[in-house]
Amino acid sequence: MTKRNTKEIILKKSIDLFAEKGYDNVSVREIAKASSIKESSIYNHYKSKQQILDTIFEYLSKEMVVDTQTEQEIENIVTKDITEFYKIGSQYYENKLRDPTNLKIFRILFIELYHNSQIKNFIQKFLIEIPIQGWTQLFSQMMENNLIRKVDSEHLANTYFKYGVELLFEIFLIYYPEDLETHLNNFFIKMENHMHFLTDCLLINE
């Protein structure tokens, strides 16, 4: 087993354990046992359990950033067709959210939110502030292109996006891991209906 493979296994097993038991309830010894290595060997790859958590944060933050190609597609379509715009953006995030590793990391974030300030700050920045800034800009661009009526774009972004955050809390704090596929399917149906509701209210009548 190479050093790289061992480090990846440690990370994967840590994600599994943190999602199941919570970060504070998992010891380095448990991680080592799950990874089939000695406890002391963990420190050849990570300085501490905290560094493992930091690596998980880094992984998820990279996963959730829209890649340049998708960003350009959205930029092009947002000037023409709001339905197609939503389809591309939704498909991108659906693929990310359905990834098994990402699902477990979201579970870790939500169950640790109330007693880990680092996780709280991560959620505030990467799952609320940055996305809302992005949606505010996109809605503003739609208004400039006369796709939707001119309203407070930041308020609209909050109305749209925080509904989704509320649904995610419901999934990962109440239902996880029971029938997760069904709940995710319902999540994307509800988000699509929510977008259609908002845009129907805001569409400019020709």
ABEGO torsion letter per residue (X at the ends): XBAAAAAAAAAAAAAAAAAAAEAAABBAAAAAAAAGBBAAAAAAABABAAAAAAAAAAAAAAAABBBAAAAAAAAAAAAABAAAAAAAAAAAAAAAAABAAAAAAAAAAAAAAAABAAAAAAAAAAAAAAAAAAAAAAAAAAAAAGABBBBBAAAAAAAAAAAAAAAAAAAAAAAOABGAAAAAAAAAAAAAAAAAAAAAAABBBX
